[in-house]
Amino acid sequence: MKLKDKVALVTGTSPNIGGGIAEALAAEGAAIVSVDASAANADDCAAYIRSIGGKALGITCDVTDEAQVAAAVQKACETFGRIDVLVNNAVLFNKKGVLGMPLAEWRKQIDVILTGAFLFTKYVAQSMIDRQVRGSILNIVSTAGHQGEPNNIGYSTAKGGMLNFTRSAAMELVKHGIRVNSLTPTATDPSESSERAQRWGRAAIDLSAARPVFEMYRSRIPMQKLPSPSDYGRAAAFIVSSEAEMMTGTDLRIDAGAIARYWPWDPARK
Ligand SMILES: NC(=O)c1ccc[n+]([C@@H]2O[C@H](COP(=O)([O-])OP(=O)(O)OC[C@H]3O[C@@H](n4cnc5c(N)ncnc54)[C@H](O)[C@@H]3O)[C@@H](O)[C@H]2O)c1
């Protein structure tokens, strides 16, 4: 097991990617602190991990609220003794363009993605330094952070910012033995999140309206197959573990070749 006796705090633990990453880290032996503004997403993730024999604590917390973040980090440390791994994954989707996006919505989206990662990194890194934990921090980015996506200005900008937040934090924290990396997911097969929701005791997600959109994404990706949250989870477990002890400031792309693609090439045409 890659993460035996480690404690991992994951933000944004919906049954989609955050839940998939939390379950994958738990499968490698980590105790999980699942943090979400939605009490159901924090608690259902933790309850599922406990139900299969793992250790987990759900904490309801808005990642943009400094007092709530400080309290969540304190509670996690009181419960499990320390935090070894932080995954900044919480997100607010809001697809709007630069011409149409109201200022308040821009601020809110940047706040959840970037300020949330800043606050959790600040408090968790300090907790690691105080306890001499040589920890690992992972920021979840997106292919939209590497490319110019139209009409998704807040998301693309914040995700691009997260790439250099990762490098800057990695350089600052290297003297404390703390590694900071990012992981780039892309359009994600929705089947697994529906299956996970059901395992967490919820209704299946109706995917009928979304299927044509995901089929469009699938047809344009080099591997002709979209990744699932568990693909990100296995990669996350690797990069936060000691197996990746010489990696810091790196972006790990789990994108089925999306970013590497030569732009005029159509992978559906053999
Ligand atoms: N879904 C995709 O296809 C995709 C593609 C590329 C990258 N990503 C990235 O993967 C990550 C997870 O995406 P997802 O699709 O699982 O998202 P999701 O919407 O299913 O989950 C996001 C979670 O963040 C929580 N959240 C929102 N605002 C919060 C706040 N202020 N404080 C605390 N929690 C808050 C939500 O309650 C939710 O549980 C994100 O960083 C996203 O950018 C997703």
PDBQT file of the ligand as one rigid body, heavy atoms in Angstrom, charges set to zero:
ROOT
HETATM    1  N1  LIG A 301     -15.633  16.856 -14.624  1.00  0.00    +0.000 N 
HETATM    2  C1  LIG A 301     -14.719  17.011 -15.556  1.00  0.00    +0.000 C 
HETATM    3  O1  LIG A 301     -14.915  16.541 -16.692  1.00  0.00    +0.000 OA
HETATM    4  C2  LIG A 301     -13.413  17.713 -15.255  1.00  0.00    +0.000 A 
HETATM    5  C3  LIG A 301     -12.496  17.893 -16.289  1.00  0.00    +0.000 A 
HETATM    6  C4  LIG A 301     -11.270  18.492 -16.018  1.00  0.00    +0.000 A 
HETATM    7  C5  LIG A 301     -10.982  18.901 -14.719  1.00  0.00    +0.000 A 
HETATM    8  N2  LIG A 301     -11.900  18.726 -13.728  1.00  0.00    +0.000 N 
HETATM    9  C6  LIG A 301     -11.539  19.160 -12.388  1.00  0.00    +0.000 C 
HETATM   10  O2  LIG A 301     -11.725  18.103 -11.460  1.00  0.00    +0.000 OA
HETATM   11  C7  LIG A 301     -12.145  18.635 -10.212  1.00  0.00    +0.000 C 
HETATM   12  C8  LIG A 301     -13.449  17.990  -9.764  1.00  0.00    +0.000 C 
HETATM   13  O3  LIG A 301     -14.436  18.171 -10.773  1.00  0.00    +0.000 OA
HETATM   14  P1  LIG A 301     -15.860  17.451 -10.671  1.00  0.00    +0.000 P 
HETATM   15  O4  LIG A 301     -16.396  17.348 -12.042  1.00  0.00    +0.000 OA
HETATM   16  O5  LIG A 301     -15.758  16.239  -9.834  1.00  0.00    +0.000 OA
HETATM   17  O6  LIG A 301     -16.700  18.581  -9.907  1.00  0.00    +0.000 OA
HETATM   18  P2  LIG A 301     -18.065  18.477  -9.080  1.00  0.00    +0.000 P 
HETATM   19  O7  LIG A 301     -18.867  19.684  -9.415  1.00  0.00    +0.000 OA
HETATM   20  O8  LIG A 301     -18.691  17.128  -9.239  1.00  0.00    +0.000 OA
HETATM   21  O9  LIG A 301     -17.542  18.578  -7.575  1.00  0.00    +0.000 OA
HETATM   22  C9  LIG A 301     -17.045  19.788  -7.080  1.00  0.00    +0.000 C 
HETATM   23  C10 LIG A 301     -17.265  19.799  -5.591  1.00  0.00    +0.000 C 
HETATM   24  O10 LIG A 301     -16.746  21.039  -5.076  1.00  0.00    +0.000 OA
HETATM   25  C11 LIG A 301     -17.646  21.473  -4.071  1.00  0.00    +0.000 C 
HETATM   26  N3  LIG A 301     -17.545  22.911  -3.862  1.00  0.00    +0.000 N 
HETATM   27  C12 LIG A 301     -17.953  23.919  -4.673  1.00  0.00    +0.000 A 
HETATM   28  N4  LIG A 301     -17.727  25.106  -4.107  1.00  0.00    +0.000 NA
HETATM   29  C13 LIG A 301     -17.143  24.857  -2.901  1.00  0.00    +0.000 A 
HETATM   30  C14 LIG A 301     -16.683  25.666  -1.844  1.00  0.00    +0.000 A 
HETATM   31  N5  LIG A 301     -16.776  27.019  -1.890  1.00  0.00    +0.000 N 
HETATM   32  N6  LIG A 301     -16.155  25.065  -0.752  1.00  0.00    +0.000 NA
HETATM   33  C15 LIG A 301     -16.069  23.723  -0.667  1.00  0.00    +0.000 A 
HETATM   34  N7  LIG A 301     -16.497  22.894  -1.643  1.00  0.00    +0.000 NA
HETATM   35  C16 LIG A 301     -17.028  23.460  -2.738  1.00  0.00    +0.000 A 
HETATM   36  C17 LIG A 301     -19.026  21.070  -4.585  1.00  0.00    +0.000 C 
HETATM   37  O11 LIG A 301     -19.990  21.018  -3.544  1.00  0.00    +0.000 OA
HETATM   38  C18 LIG A 301     -18.745  19.714  -5.194  1.00  0.00    +0.000 C 
HETATM   39  O12 LIG A 301     -18.919  18.663  -4.283  1.00  0.00    +0.000 OA
HETATM   40  C19 LIG A 301     -12.253  20.137 -10.385  1.00  0.00    +0.000 C 
HETATM   41  O13 LIG A 301     -11.082  20.767  -9.924  1.00  0.00    +0.000 OA
HETATM   42  C20 LIG A 301     -12.419  20.291 -11.879  1.00  0.00    +0.000 C 
HETATM   43  O14 LIG A 301     -11.983  21.541 -12.349  1.00  0.00    +0.000 OA
HETATM   44  C21 LIG A 301     -13.116  18.159 -13.976  1.00  0.00    +0.000 A 
ENDROOT
TORSDOF 0
